Amino acid sequence: MSTDQVKAYVPDVLNQFTTIIKLIYLQGGRSFWIHNTGPAGCLPNLLDQLPITAAQLDRVGCAAPFNEVAQYFNQRLKEAVTQLREDLPLAALTYVDIFSIKYSLISQASKYGFKRPLVACCGYGGKYNYNIRCGMKIIKDGKQVLVGKSCKDPSVRIIWDGIHFTEAANKWVYDRIVDGSYSDPPIPLKMACHRFVN
């Protein structure tokens, strides 16, 4: 599927999303915490398995076309949330920009104490440590041998298994979420489920 085909599918996804939010609202739901999608173009599983040319990599080493699709989706999602705020006047809808948080961490990894931001901590082989996935075994001399092992210090790594963030990276992301600086409206997480009238 091309990036243009994925973009063409976004309106359908968001129509389904808004329909579900409205149904929950009709059943009494009033507090909604909605986060956008992260920078998929920075995940080792995608970087390793899809045909990406050097010209398609951004300055960090992420696949720009896939991040552009993510940002396209995120912009349309934010527009949908804005419309939902108008349509559902009693709802508290908090939109969180996970893409910006995660891309900031990946692009400035050393500043925040992390190493090798695009390389999986758990796995084996290849540029992204993803040729053999986390937990995978091979047969050697008639015995199963665990090859897809954890790196020595996951606390300084961002990507755990090629798809998911490490506990340390998730903690860093959470710390950015909790203060509300990446939220719309920009309020701390503990206040996000309350509706404020201007």
N, CA, C and O of each residue as an XYZ file, in Angstrom:
792
protein
N       0.850     -1.177      0.000
C       0.000      0.000      0.000
C       0.895      1.239      0.000
O       1.811      1.344      0.815
N       0.638      2.152     -0.888
C       1.444      3.373     -0.969
C       1.035      4.358      0.125
O      -0.026      4.219      0.735
N       1.890      5.355      0.366
C       1.556      6.366      1.373
C       0.306      7.143      0.957
O      -0.485      7.533      1.815
N       0.116      7.371     -0.334
C      -1.096      8.059     -0.798
C      -2.344      7.214     -0.538
O      -3.397      7.751     -0.192
N      -2.230      5.907     -0.701
C      -3.362      5.024     -0.418
C      -3.695      5.032      1.075
O      -4.865      5.006      1.457
N      -2.669      5.066      1.904
C      -2.898      5.127      3.349
C      -3.586      6.441      3.703
O      -4.548      6.454      4.471
N      -3.096      7.542      3.146
C      -3.718      8.847      3.407
C      -5.185      8.859      2.973
O      -6.026      9.458      3.643
N      -5.487      8.208      1.869
C      -6.866      8.170      1.373
C      -7.787      7.420      2.329
O      -8.995      7.657      2.342
N      -7.234      6.536      3.112
C      -8.008      5.729      4.062
C      -8.267      6.473      5.378
O      -9.170      6.101      6.127
N      -7.494      7.506      5.661
C      -7.587      8.239      6.931
C      -8.994      8.770      7.214
O      -9.461      8.610      8.341
N      -9.695      9.388      6.265
C     -11.044      9.875      6.578
C     -11.990      8.779      7.079
O     -12.790      9.018      7.984
N     -11.904      7.584      6.496
C     -12.745      6.476      6.959
C     -12.420      6.097      8.396
O     -13.316      5.872      9.209
N     -11.138      6.030      8.699
C     -10.710      5.689     10.063
C     -11.240      6.724     11.048
O     -11.767      6.371     12.103
N     -11.100      7.988     10.706
C     -11.534      9.048     11.616
C     -13.051      9.141     11.715
O     -13.570      9.506     12.770
N     -13.770      8.824     10.654
C     -15.232      8.769     10.741
C     -15.671      7.687     11.720
O     -16.578      7.901     12.523
N     -15.028      6.527     11.651
C     -15.337      5.456     12.599
C     -14.985      5.877     14.019
O     -15.738      5.616     14.957
N     -13.848      6.524     14.170
C     -13.402      6.994     15.484
C     -14.412      7.972     16.086
O     -14.811      7.817     17.240
N     -14.825      8.973     15.316
C     -15.759      9.970     15.853
C     -17.120      9.351     16.144
O     -17.784      9.742     17.104
N     -17.539      8.399     15.336
C     -18.802      7.701     15.604
C     -18.745      6.981     16.945
O     -19.701      7.028     17.719
N     -17.635      6.318     17.220
C     -17.486      5.591     18.487
C     -17.461      6.556     19.668
O     -18.104      6.302     20.686
N     -16.729      7.658     19.543
C     -16.691      8.654     20.625
C     -18.099      9.184     20.896
O     -18.493      9.334     22.052
N     -18.851      9.465     19.845
C     -20.215      9.973     20.014
C     -21.125      8.938     20.667
O     -21.981      9.295     21.477
N     -20.955      7.669     20.331
C     -21.744      6.610     20.970
C     -21.423      6.517     22.459
O     -22.324      6.369     23.285
N     -20.153      6.603     22.794
C     -19.755      6.574     24.206
C     -20.339      7.784     24.931
O     -20.808      7.670     26.064
N     -20.310      8.917     24.289
C     -20.881     10.148     24.855
C     -22.381      9.974     25.118
O     -22.880     10.369     26.172
N     -23.092      9.383     24.159
C     -24.531      9.153     24.318
C     -24.836      8.205     25.477
O     -25.922      8.246     26.056
N     -23.868      7.353     25.808
C     -24.040      6.424     26.924
C     -23.540      7.011     28.240
O     -23.506      6.317     29.256
N     -23.154      8.282     28.228
C     -22.761      8.964     29.456
C     -21.288      9.288     29.580
O     -20.887      9.947     30.540
N     -20.474      8.849     28.646
C     -19.042      9.156     28.691
C     -18.795     10.644     28.521
O     -19.354     11.271     27.621
N     -17.973     11.202     29.369
C     -17.713     12.645     29.299
C     -16.226     12.992     29.256
O     -15.873     14.103     28.861
N     -15.367     12.092     29.644
C     -13.929     12.377     29.694
C     -13.201     11.515     28.672
O     -13.284     10.287     28.704
N     -12.489     12.171     27.768
C     -11.793     11.461     26.701
C     -10.350     11.952     26.616
O     -10.095     13.148     26.470
N      -9.422     11.018     26.709
C      -7.993     11.301     26.576
C      -7.578     10.677     25.255
O      -7.551      9.453     25.130
N      -7.260     11.490     24.282
C      -6.991     11.017     22.927
C      -5.563     11.388     22.553
O      -5.198     12.563     22.555
N      -4.760     10.382     22.232
C      -3.404     10.710     21.782
C      -3.228     10.303     20.331
O      -3.842      9.351     19.849
N      -2.378     11.046     19.654
C      -2.125     10.763     18.252
C      -1.151      9.596     18.112
O      -0.732      9.002     19.105
N      -0.806      9.283     16.894
C       0.107      8.171     16.648
C       1.553      8.664     16.692
O       1.837      9.830     16.418
N       2.440      7.769     17.036
C       3.853      8.113     17.147
C       4.568      8.081     15.804
O       3.956      7.808     14.772
N       5.871      8.361     15.825
C       6.670      8.367     14.596
C       7.018      6.945     14.145
O       8.105      6.440     14.426
N       6.085      6.316     13.447
C       6.269      4.930     12.999
C       7.507      4.773     12.129
O       8.113      3.702     12.097
N       7.881      5.822     11.430
C       9.058      5.774     10.571
C      10.369      5.667     11.321
O      11.432      5.563     10.708
N      10.302      5.691     12.644
C      11.506      5.553     13.473
C      11.601      4.177     14.126
O      12.536      3.929     14.888
N      10.672      3.289     13.851
C      10.673      1.977     14.494
C      11.542      0.987     13.723
O      11.411      0.864     12.505
N      12.430      0.279     14.428
C      13.319     -0.674     13.766
C      12.603     -1.726     12.927
O      13.111     -2.117     11.876
N      11.425     -2.197     13.370
C      10.744     -3.218     12.567
C      10.383     -2.684     11.187
O      10.484     -3.412     10.200
N       9.969     -1.442     11.103
C       9.636     -0.835      9.816
C      10.911     -0.535      9.027
O      10.996     -0.835      7.837
N      11.894      0.055      9.694
C      13.151      0.407      9.023
C      13.853     -0.826      8.466
O      14.494     -0.758      7.417
N      13.734     -1.944      9.161
C      14.412     -3.172      8.758
C      13.662     -3.926      7.665
O      14.285     -4.518      6.784
N      12.343     -3.911      7.713
C      11.582     -4.814      6.858
C      11.005     -4.195      5.590
O      10.611     -4.921      4.677
N      10.949     -2.879      5.517
C      10.386     -2.253      4.323
C      11.491     -1.658      3.457
O      12.526     -1.234      3.972
N      11.275     -1.626      2.151
C      12.299     -1.065      1.260
C      12.340      0.461      1.372
O      11.495      1.159      0.812
N      13.313      0.955      2.085
C      13.470      2.390      2.307
C      14.832      2.802      1.753
O      15.856      2.211      2.096
N      14.834      3.802      0.910
C      16.095      4.270      0.335
C      16.746      5.292      1.267
O      16.087      5.862      2.136
N      18.024      5.510      1.079
C      18.748      6.503      1.881
C      18.136      7.892      1.714
O      18.114      8.679      2.660
N      17.646      8.190      0.529
C      17.030      9.499      0.274
C      15.735      9.693      1.061
O      15.292     10.823      1.265
N      15.136      8.599      1.497
C      13.883      8.681      2.255
C      14.108      8.829      3.761
O      13.153      8.994      4.519
N      15.363      8.771      4.189
C      15.657      8.902      5.616
C      15.832     10.370      5.978
O      16.439     11.138      5.232
N      15.293     10.748      7.127
C      15.469     12.129      7.585
C      16.815     12.265      8.297
O      17.595     11.313      8.322
N      17.093     13.416      8.866
C      18.384     13.687      9.508
C      18.660     12.770     10.695
O      19.817     12.576     11.069
N      17.612     12.206     11.288
C      17.753     11.318     12.444
C      17.967      9.871     11.999
O      18.525      9.061     12.739
N      17.515      9.556     10.778
C      17.593      8.193     10.269
C      16.240      7.517     10.197
O      16.158      6.319      9.926
N      15.179      8.268     10.435
C      13.817      7.742     10.367
C      13.304      7.812      8.928
O      13.751      8.643      8.139
N      12.372      6.940      8.604
C      11.774      6.914      7.267
C      10.764      8.049      7.140
O       9.650      7.965      7.658
N      11.166      9.104      6.448
C      10.343     10.316      6.329
C       8.952     10.067      5.740
O       7.986     10.640      6.244
N       8.800      9.238      4.692
C       7.448      9.052      4.142
C       6.453      8.497      5.168
O       5.280      8.871      5.167
N       6.920      7.619      6.027
C       6.018      7.018      7.012
C       5.690      8.005      8.133
O       4.574      8.018      8.652
N       6.658      8.818      8.496
C       6.378      9.854      9.492
C       5.471     10.939      8.916
O       4.666     11.527      9.639
N       5.602     11.204      7.622
C       4.700     12.174      6.987
C       3.260     11.671      7.001
O       2.333     12.452      7.219
N       3.067     10.382      6.770
C       1.721      9.803      6.847
C       1.198      9.900      8.280
O       0.036     10.242      8.499
N       2.054      9.600      9.248
C       1.643      9.702     10.656
C       1.236     11.134     10.987
O       0.224     11.357     11.651
N       2.020     12.097     10.528
C       1.693     13.497     10.805
C       0.421     13.932     10.072
O      -0.349     14.739     10.593
N       0.203     13.413      8.894
C      -1.041     13.684      8.170
C      -2.230     13.167      8.985
O      -3.213     13.880      9.190
N      -2.125     11.925      9.442
C      -3.188     11.354     10.280
C      -3.385     12.196     11.536
O      -4.516     12.504     11.913
N      -2.290     12.563     12.177
C      -2.373     13.321     13.425
C      -3.057     14.670     13.230
O      -3.844     15.090     14.078
N      -2.769     15.346     12.133
C      -3.420     16.630     11.865
C      -4.920     16.445     11.673
O      -5.717     17.218     12.204
N      -5.305     15.422     10.914
C      -6.735     15.151     10.707
C      -7.399     14.727     12.028
O      -8.549     15.082     12.285
N      -6.674     13.969     12.859
C      -7.216     13.569     14.163
C      -7.454     14.792     15.039
O      -8.492     14.902     15.690
N      -6.498     15.704     15.055
C      -6.656     16.920     15.860
C      -7.859     17.727     15.377
O      -8.607     18.274     16.188
N      -8.047     17.802     14.068
C      -9.220     18.485     13.515
C     -10.509     17.786     13.953
O     -11.501     18.445     14.264
N     -10.490     16.452     13.974
C     -11.669     15.689     14.411
C     -11.973     15.957     15.881
O     -13.136     16.081     16.264
N     -10.932     16.046     16.703
C     -11.124     16.341     18.126
C     -11.708     17.742     18.295
O     -12.592     17.945     19.128
N     -11.230     18.694     17.527
C     -11.775     20.059     17.579
C     -13.263     20.050     17.236
O     -14.061     20.722     17.889
N     -13.626     19.292     16.218
C     -15.037     19.193     15.838
C     -15.845     18.487     16.926
O     -16.973     18.885     17.214
N     -15.281     17.449     17.530
C     -15.977     16.747     18.610
C     -16.242     17.671     19.792
O     -17.277     17.561     20.448
N     -15.319     18.574     20.064
C     -15.530     19.536     21.154
C     -16.763     20.396     20.888
O     -17.503     20.738     21.811
N     -16.973     20.740     19.630
C     -18.168     21.518     19.273
C     -19.427     20.657     19.341
O     -20.473     21.111     19.804
N     -19.319     19.417     18.879
C     -20.482     18.528     18.817
C     -20.896     17.976     20.180
O     -22.068     17.666     20.395
N     -19.945     17.854     21.093
C     -20.200     17.240     22.404
C     -19.867     18.244     23.505
O     -18.817     18.132     24.138
N     -20.725     19.205     23.741
C     -20.397     20.328     24.625
C     -20.130     19.968     26.085
O     -19.491     20.745     26.795
N     -20.597     18.822     26.546
C     -20.371     18.443     27.944
C     -19.133     17.567     28.126
O     -18.807     17.172     29.245
N     -18.456     17.271     27.042
C     -17.289     16.382     27.105
C     -15.998     17.152     27.370
O     -15.829     18.292     26.938
N     -15.098     16.497     28.091
C     -13.727     16.990     28.262
C     -12.854     16.134     27.346
O     -12.616     14.959     27.626
N     -12.385     16.721     26.267
C     -11.547     16.000     25.307
C     -10.136     16.555     25.368
O      -9.903     17.720     25.046
N      -9.203     15.720     25.781
C      -7.799     16.116     25.854
C      -7.044     15.401     24.742
O      -7.071     14.175     24.645
N      -6.380     16.175     23.915
C      -5.593     15.646     22.796
C      -4.120     15.730     23.176
O      -3.635     16.800     23.544
N      -3.407     14.612     23.090
C      -1.993     14.577     23.476
C      -1.135     14.259     22.249
O      -1.411     13.316     21.507
N      -0.102     15.056     22.054
C       0.781     14.938     20.892
C       1.935     13.970     21.174
O       3.064     14.387     21.435
N       1.629     12.686     21.117
C       2.628     11.636     21.352
C       3.719     11.672     20.285
O       4.885     11.414     20.585
N       3.353     11.988     19.051
C       4.347     12.046     17.977
C       5.485     12.986     18.360
O       6.654     12.609     18.286
N       5.153     14.195     18.764
C       6.192     15.184     19.096
C       7.031     14.750     20.284
O       8.244     14.958     20.303
N       6.393     14.150     21.269
C       7.135     13.682     22.446
C       8.148     12.618     22.034
O       9.330     12.719     22.362
N       7.683     11.604     21.317
C       8.563     10.488     20.951
C       9.636     10.909     19.946
O      10.783     10.471     20.043
N       9.270     11.752     18.988
C      10.270     12.188     18.013
C      11.338     13.046     18.688
O      12.514     12.974     18.332
N      10.932     13.843     19.645
C      11.892     14.644     20.411
C      12.884     13.738     21.133
O      14.086     14.001     21.130
N      12.382     12.681     21.745
C      13.257     11.741     22.448
C      14.217     11.061     21.473
O      15.418     10.985     21.732
N      13.694     10.572     20.369
C      14.530      9.864     19.398
C      15.568     10.799     18.778
O      16.730     10.423     18.628
N      15.160     11.996     18.422
C      16.067     12.919     17.728
C      17.096     13.564     18.650
O      18.119     14.067     18.186
N      16.826     13.552     19.958
C      17.757     14.143     20.923
C      18.124     13.128     22.008
O      18.295     13.486     23.173
N      18.240     11.879     21.617
C      18.448     10.786     22.569
C      19.600     11.038     23.531
O      19.433     10.881     24.740
N      20.757     11.422     23.024
C      21.925     11.597     23.899
C      21.702     12.714     24.913
O      22.186     12.628     26.042
N      20.989     13.740     24.533
C      20.675     14.842     25.451
C      19.911     14.335     26.671
O      20.061     14.867     27.771
N      19.090     13.303     26.469
C      18.262     12.768     27.547
C      18.833     11.494     28.169
O      18.159     10.829     28.956
N      20.068     11.156     27.819
C      20.735     10.014     28.437
C      20.484      8.676     27.770
O      20.730      7.632     28.375
N      20.002      8.683     26.543
C      19.732      7.438     25.823
C      20.766      7.234     24.718
O      21.366      8.190     24.225
N      20.963      5.969     24.338
C      21.933      5.603     23.304
C      21.249      4.811     22.198
O      20.236      4.151     22.427
N      21.811      4.883     21.005
C      21.373      4.095     19.848
C      19.847      4.118     19.682
O      19.199      3.077     19.793
N      19.278      5.283     19.420
C      17.824      5.450     19.448
C      17.025      4.637     18.436
O      15.844      4.375     18.665
N      17.624      4.238     17.342
C      16.883      3.491     16.320
C      17.198      1.998     16.326
O      16.790      1.276     15.416
N      17.913      1.535     17.332
C      18.326      0.135     17.403
C      17.568     -0.557     18.534
O      17.547     -0.071     19.665
N      16.949     -1.692     18.222
C      16.201     -2.444     19.230
C      17.137     -2.945     20.322
O      18.252     -3.384     20.042
N      16.680     -2.877     21.553
C      17.457     -3.395     22.683
C      17.435     -4.925     22.678
O      18.453     -5.569     22.928
N      16.276     -5.490     22.392
C      16.119     -6.946     22.421
C      15.929     -7.461     21.000
O      14.971     -7.101     20.316
N      16.845     -8.298     20.574
C      16.832     -8.857     19.227
C      18.244     -9.296     18.888
O      19.088     -9.433     19.774
N      18.503     -9.517     17.600
C      19.857     -9.901     17.214
C      20.083     -9.601     15.736
O      19.278     -9.967     14.880
N      21.179     -8.937     15.462
C      21.688     -8.792     14.106
C      21.110     -7.659     13.286
O      19.996     -7.187     13.512
N      21.914     -7.246     12.327
C      21.511     -6.203     11.402
C      21.684     -4.811     11.968
O      21.991     -4.631     13.146
N      21.485     -3.846     11.119
C      21.667     -2.443     11.478
C      20.787     -2.018     12.652
O      21.177     -1.171     13.455
N      19.593     -2.615     12.744
C      18.633     -2.207     13.772
C      18.442     -3.265     14.862
O      17.523     -3.164     15.675
N      19.317     -4.283     14.878
C      19.237     -5.379     15.846
C      17.874     -6.065     15.769
O      17.275     -6.410     16.788
N      17.400     -6.253     14.542
C      16.053     -6.780     14.351
C      16.014     -7.970     13.388
O      14.927     -8.454     13.071
N      17.164     -8.454     12.914
C      17.154     -9.595     11.996
C      16.531    -10.826     12.644
O      15.765    -11.555     12.013
N      16.866    -11.045     13.901
C      16.218    -12.089     14.702
C      15.514    -11.350     15.830
O      16.141    -10.611     16.590
N      14.231    -11.552     15.929
C      13.420    -10.774     16.866
C      13.608    -11.200     18.318
O      14.091    -12.293     18.616
N      13.216    -10.315     19.186
C      13.302    -10.527     20.630
C      12.627    -11.845     21.029
O      11.476    -12.100     20.675
N      13.356    -12.664     21.760
C      12.818    -13.931     22.250
C      12.916    -15.087     21.279
O      12.529    -16.206     21.616
N      13.422    -14.847     20.079
C      13.499    -15.906     19.071
C      14.696    -16.817     19.331
O      15.733    -16.400     19.846
N      14.503    -18.074     18.951
C      15.536    -19.092     19.140
C      15.920    -19.686     17.791
O      15.163    -19.623     16.822
N      17.109    -20.261     17.754
C      17.559    -21.013     16.587
C      17.964    -22.403     17.070
O      18.163    -22.625     18.264
N      18.080    -23.315     16.141
C      18.549    -24.661     16.474
C      20.042    -24.714     16.191
O      20.479    -24.462     15.068
N      20.814    -25.041     17.208
C      22.262    -25.162     17.062
C      22.689    -26.459     17.732
O      22.411    -26.681     18.910
N      23.359    -27.306     16.979
C      23.798    -28.613     17.471
C      22.634    -29.395     18.071
O      22.783    -30.062     19.095
N      21.460    -29.303     17.414
C      20.289    -30.054     17.846
C      19.552    -29.473     19.044
O      18.587    -30.068     19.522
N      19.991    -28.330     19.530
C      19.344    -27.714     20.696
C      18.862    -26.314     20.347
O      19.452    -25.618     19.520
N      17.772    -25.921     21.001
C      17.291    -24.553     20.825
C      18.163    -23.601     21.631
O      18.442    -23.826     22.809
N      18.584    -22.539     20.966
C      19.426    -21.535     21.611
C      18.742    -20.171     21.452
O      18.390    -19.766     20.344
N      18.561    -19.476     22.574
C      17.977    -18.139     22.541
C      18.982    -17.180     21.913
O      20.101    -17.033     22.404
N      18.583    -16.539     20.840
C      19.458    -15.605     20.137
C      18.959    -14.168     20.304
O      19.755    -13.249     20.496
N      17.652    -13.983     20.231
C      17.062    -12.648     20.361
C      17.015    -12.230     21.815
O      15.975    -12.311     22.468
N      18.168    -11.776     22.316
C      18.314    -11.445     23.738
C      18.277     -9.940     23.978
O      18.406     -9.129     23.060
N      18.095     -9.606     25.246
C      18.094     -8.205     25.667
C      19.503     -7.632     25.644
O      20.488     -8.345     25.836
N      19.573     -6.334     25.406
C      20.846     -5.633     25.534
C      21.213     -5.566     27.021
O      20.387     -5.860     27.884
N      22.440     -5.182     27.305
C      22.914     -5.183     28.698
C      22.250     -4.133     29.572
O      22.054     -4.363     30.766
N      21.898     -2.978     29.000
C      21.343     -1.899     29.817
C      20.132     -1.251     29.134
O      20.269     -0.225     28.469
N      18.950     -1.852     29.300
C      17.747     -1.280     28.684
C      17.406      0.125     29.184
O      16.642      0.842     28.538
N      17.962      0.520     30.319
C      17.630      1.836     30.883
C      18.170      2.994     30.042
O      17.767      4.140     30.237
N      19.078      2.702     29.110
C      19.606      3.767     28.248
C      19.183      3.575     26.785
O      19.720      4.211     25.878
N      18.229      2.701     26.586
C      17.746      2.431     25.225
C      16.298      2.882     25.081
O      15.551      2.895     26.060
N      15.904      3.247     23.881
C      14.552      3.749     23.623
C      13.622      2.637     23.150
O      12.518      2.478     23.670
N      14.072      1.872     22.167
C      13.221      0.845     21.571
C      13.550     -0.515     22.171
O      14.707     -0.936     22.170
N      12.535     -1.199     22.682
C      12.741     -2.499     23.313
C      12.916     -3.603     22.275
O      13.980     -4.217     22.201
N      11.895     -3.858     21.483
C      11.873     -5.041     20.624
C      11.674     -4.728     19.139
O      11.309     -5.605     18.356
N      11.912     -3.504     18.769
C      11.717     -3.103     17.380
C      10.396     -2.398     17.154
O      10.199     -1.750     16.126
N       9.487     -2.523     18.115
C       8.157     -1.923     18.003
C       7.825     -1.090     19.237
O       7.377      0.051     19.123
N       8.046     -1.663     20.404
C       7.655     -1.033     21.667
C       8.824     -0.300     22.322
O       9.988     -0.657     22.144
N       8.478      0.726     23.077
C       9.493      1.472     23.825
C       9.905      0.699     25.073
O       9.144     -0.120     25.589
N      11.117      0.968     25.551
C      11.585      0.373     26.803
C      10.854      1.025     27.974
O      10.202      2.058     27.816
N      10.971      0.420     29.129
C      10.374      0.997     30.337
C      10.938      2.391     30.592
O      10.197      3.311     30.939
N      12.242      2.546     30.421
C      12.879      3.851     30.657
C      12.354      4.905     29.684
O      12.082      6.037     30.084
N      12.211      4.541     28.419
C      11.699      5.493     27.430
C      10.230      5.819     27.698
O       9.812      6.970     27.565
N       9.453      4.811     28.072
C       8.049      5.065     28.405
C       7.919      5.978     29.615
O       7.010      6.807     29.671
N       8.811      5.836     30.575
C       8.804      6.726     31.746
C       9.093      8.156     31.294
O       8.437      9.097     31.741
N      10.066      8.314     30.417
C      10.404      9.643     29.895
C       9.199     10.248     29.174
O       8.890     11.425     29.362
N       8.518      9.449     28.350
C       7.327      9.911     27.633
C       6.239     10.303     28.633
O       5.618     11.357     28.500
N       6.013      9.454     29.631
C       4.995      9.740     30.650
C       5.271     11.070     31.352
O       4.354     11.859     31.583
N       6.515     11.308     31.682
C       6.860     12.563     32.364
C       6.496     13.779     31.513
O       6.178     14.833     32.066
N       6.533     13.663     30.198
C       6.145     14.760     29.317
C       4.618     14.877     29.223
O       4.074     15.972     29.083
N       3.949     13.738     29.301
C       2.483     13.739     29.243
C       1.890     14.349     30.505
O       0.963     15.157     30.441
N       2.430     13.959     31.645
C       1.819     14.310     32.927
C       1.777     15.813     33.186
O       0.868     16.290     33.865
N       2.734     16.563     32.663
C       2.726     18.005     32.936
C       1.806     18.786     31.990
O       1.549     19.970     32.206
N       1.319     18.124     30.954
C       0.356     18.757     30.061
C       0.942     19.632     28.975
O       0.195     20.222     28.194
N       2.259     19.733     28.902
C       2.864     20.642     27.921
C       2.665     20.185     26.472
O       2.804     20.988     25.549
N       2.346     18.920     26.265
C       2.089     18.411     24.919
C       0.602     18.125     24.707
O       0.228     17.404     23.783
N      -0.231     18.689     25.561
C      -1.673     18.451     25.495
C      -2.417     19.664     24.960
O      -1.953     20.800     25.064
N      -3.569     19.398     24.393
C      -4.486     20.450     23.965
C      -5.850     20.102     24.548
O      -6.475     19.140     24.103
N      -6.325     20.853     25.526
C      -5.725     22.042     26.119
C      -4.491     21.684     26.950
O      -4.377     20.560     27.438
N      -3.561     22.641     27.114
C      -2.305     22.376     27.835
C      -2.496     22.386     29.355
O      -2.157     23.350     30.041
N      -3.048     21.287     29.849
C      -3.275     21.165     31.290
C      -2.655     19.871     31.785
O      -2.526     18.918     31.017
N      -2.263     19.817     33.069
C      -1.668     18.596     33.610
C      -2.631     17.410     33.502
O      -3.851     17.581     33.493
N      -2.068     16.232     33.423
C      -2.852     15.014     33.269
C      -3.915     14.876     34.355
O      -5.030     14.439     34.070
N      -3.589     15.241     35.592
C      -4.555     15.067     36.687
C      -5.795     15.941     36.503
O      -6.828     15.693     37.126
N      -5.696     16.954     35.658
C      -6.838     17.830     35.392
C      -7.502     17.526     34.044
O      -8.514     18.140     33.706
N      -6.953     16.602     33.286
C      -7.395     16.375     31.910
C      -8.827     15.860     31.797
O      -9.450     16.021     30.747
N      -9.349     15.261     32.822
C     -10.699     14.697     32.744
C     -11.768     15.659     33.234
O     -12.911     15.262     33.458
N     -11.404     16.905     33.397
C     -12.361     17.905     33.852
C     -12.622     18.884     32.717
O     -11.711     19.279     31.990
N     -13.860     19.256     32.586
C     -14.210     20.228     31.547
C     -14.161     21.617     32.150
O     -14.744     21.874     33.204
N     -13.461     22.506     31.471
C     -13.365     23.887     31.918
C     -14.140     24.761     30.946
O     -14.019     24.615     29.730
N     -14.920     25.651     31.482
C     -15.693     26.567     30.653
C     -14.929     27.873     30.560
O     -14.536     28.439     31.580
N     -14.715     28.355     29.343
C     -13.995     29.625     29.146
C     -14.889     30.803     29.455
O     -14.457     31.951     29.345
